[in-house]
Amino acid sequence: MDVVEAVKQLLLVSGAGWVLWLLGALSVATVAVAVERWLSYRGQATDVPVLARRLDALLARGAREAAAEELAGSPALAARVASAGLRLAHLGPVAAERAMDSAVSLERQALERRLAFLGTVGNNAPFIGLFGTVVGVVHAFEELGRGGSGHASTGAAAAAGASQAVMTALAEALVATAVGIAVALPAIALYNALQRRVATLLQETDAISNLTLAYLSAEASPHPGGAPHPAATVSPLRPPEVR
């Protein structure tokens, strides 16, 4: 038995049923990962504009400890990153910025955890279904060959029965491709939606981090003569009063 025949026999013995079971398991895993990620992101959601206004009010009057407490009480990703910067604020704005960059990198890894699985399923599920279709087509042609050799002299009725069996096998084989596409489309949609949510959380983090760094930089850069820097007394979220 040559290699081609051995592979053909292996495909005929295994059939395409296991491909459908695999696609079903991937579909269930996709839903589970998407729900887990959505709940994780939802737990970190907060009204970032409100948090920014509160943080702005506290930092504007130099209440750095109160600002740290405000951030510690918030579940937002932006609050955790800004809190990491405030912990090193006494070392200067550069140290605070690097601390926040480090916190963002760690948080990004946590945010993107298991998202690659959704992308992999979305990209490869159609190919898995196509493999099942190929297995079914091999089985159909094998039946066609057996029918042609076994019923060559038994009449038209036997030939029609063999053709019907082949068409049925081909239709069943195409089901695997359809299931693969059905699994891939929701996986891709969920992957894109969750990636957009990650981008939104990181944008909110940038907003809070930049606000914090604005005050820390202003405090570290007084005007010559000892006068406070204007940024230390004027809120970046409120325009200065016109007199």
N, C-alpha and C positions, 0 to 999 in steps of 0.2 A: 504494500500500500504506500503510494507516494504521499508527499506532504499535502498536496492539494486535496486529495481524497480524504486524508486524515482530518484536515480542517473542516471539510464539508460534512463529514460524519459527526464531528463534534458539534457543529452548528445545528445539524438535524436532530441530534439527541437533546441538546439544551433547549432548542426552540426559542420563541420570542416572548414567552410568558414572563420570564424573569426580568426582561427589560421593562415591561409595564409595572411590575412590582417595584423595581428600582425607581422609576419615575414617580410612582405614587409616594414612596418614602421621601424622595427629594421634595415633592410638593408639600408634604406635611412638615418637613424640616424648614422649608422656606417660610411657611406661615409662622412657625414657632420662633424663628430668628427675628422675623419682622415685628412680631408682637413684643418680644423681649426688648428689642431696640427702641420701639416706640414708647414703651413704658419707661425705659431708662431716660430717654430724652424728655418725656413729659415730666418726670420727677425733677428735672433741672430747669424747668420753665419758670419764669417769673416776669414781672413787669419791669423790664430793664429801664425804660425811661423814668419810672418812679424811683428805682434804685439810684439812677444817675443823679436825679435831683436831690435826693437825700444825701448822697455822698458829696455832692457839690456844696451843699449847705454846710456840712460838717468840716470839710477841708478848707472852705473859704474862711472860717474863723479859727483854723489851726487845731481843731479837735481831732487829732490823728487817732487817738485811742478810741474815741467814740466811733470814728469811721471804721476802724478795724472791727469793733463789735457789731456794727451795722452789717458789714460784709460777712462776718462769721455767722450771723443769723439768717443769711439768705441761702437758699439751695441752688442758686444760679451758678453756672459755670463761670460766668464773668466775675462773680463775687469771689470765688475761690482763687482765680488768677490774680485779681487786684489785691486780695489779702496777702498773697505770697510776695507781692511787691512792697506792700506796707511793712511787712516784717523786716525787710532790709532797708527801709527808708533811711534809717540813721546812718547807713553807709554811703548814701548819696543816690541821686537819680539813676546813675549808670548801673549800680548794683541792683537797684529795684527793677530796672528795665530787664536786666538779664535774668533776674529771678522770675519775672512774669513770662519771659520767653521760654524758660525751662518748664514752667508750669503749663504753658499752652501746649508744648510738645508732648508732655505726659498725658494731658487731658485729650489731645487729639488721638493718641493711640487708643485710649479707652473709648472714645466716641466711635472710632472706625472699626472697633472689634466686631468680627463676624460679618461685616458688610461685604468683604471679599467673597464670602460663601454665596451670598445672593448674586453677586456679579458672575461668579463661576457657574452657578446653576443656570442663570439666564443665558449665558453664552454657549453652554454645552448641552443643555437639555435637548435641543433639536437634533444634535448629532447622536445623542443616545437613542432618541426615537428613530432616527434614520438607520442606526445599526440594527434595531429590532425589525425595521422594514426589510433590510437586506437579508436578515436571517429568514424572514417569512417568504421572501421571493425565492431564496434558495430552496426552501421546502416546497414551494409551489412548482418550481421547475423540476424538482425531483419527482413529484407526483405526476407531472406531465410526462416525464420520460418513462415512468413505470406504466402509466396508462397507455401510452403510445405503443409500447412493446408488448404489453399484456393483452391489449384488446384490439390488436390490429386486424384480427380475423373474426371478431365476435359481432360485428355489425355496428350500425349507426347509433343505436341506443346506448351501447357501452361507451362509445366515443363521446357522446353528448354528456354522459354521466361524468366521465373523466374531465371534460372541459369545465363542467359546472364545479367540480371539486377544486380545480385549479383557480377559477375565478373567486371562489369563496376564500381560498387561502391567500390570494393577493389582496382581497378586501380587508381581511384580518391583519395582513402585514402592514397596510397603510394606516391602520389604527395607531400603531406605535409612533409614527411620525406625527400624527395629529395630537396625540397625548404629549409628545415632547414639546411641540409648539405651545400647547395649552399650559404646560408647566413653565416654559421659558418666559412668556409674556408677563404674567404677574410678577415673576422674580425680577425682571428688568424694571418694571414700573415701581416696585417697592424699593429696589436699590436706588433708583434716581430720586424718589421722594425722600428717602432717609439721608441721602447725600446732601440734598438741599437743606434739610433740617440741620445737619452738621455744619454746613456753611453759615446758616443763620446764627447758630450758637457761637461760632467763632467770630462773626461780625459783631455780635453784641459784646463779646469779650474784648475785642479791639476798642470798642467805644469806651467801656469802663476803664480799660488799661490806659488809654490815651488821656482820659480825664484825670486819672490819678497821677500820671507822669507830668501832666501840665502843672499841677500844684507843687509836686516835689521838685521839679526843675526851677520853678519860680522861687521857691524857698531857698534853693541853693545858689541863686544868682541875684544877689542884691545889687542895687545901683551904687555907683561910687559915692562915698560920703555916708554910707550906712543907711540910706533911705531904702525902704522895702521896694522890691520889684513890683511894678504895677500888676503883673499877673497874680501876685500873691494877695491882692486886695480886690481884684475884679474877677468875678466868676466867668468861666468860659461858657457857661450856659445862660448867662444873663447879660444883657448889654449894659454898659455903664450909664449912670444917670446923667442927663443933660442939665446943666445949670445955666 
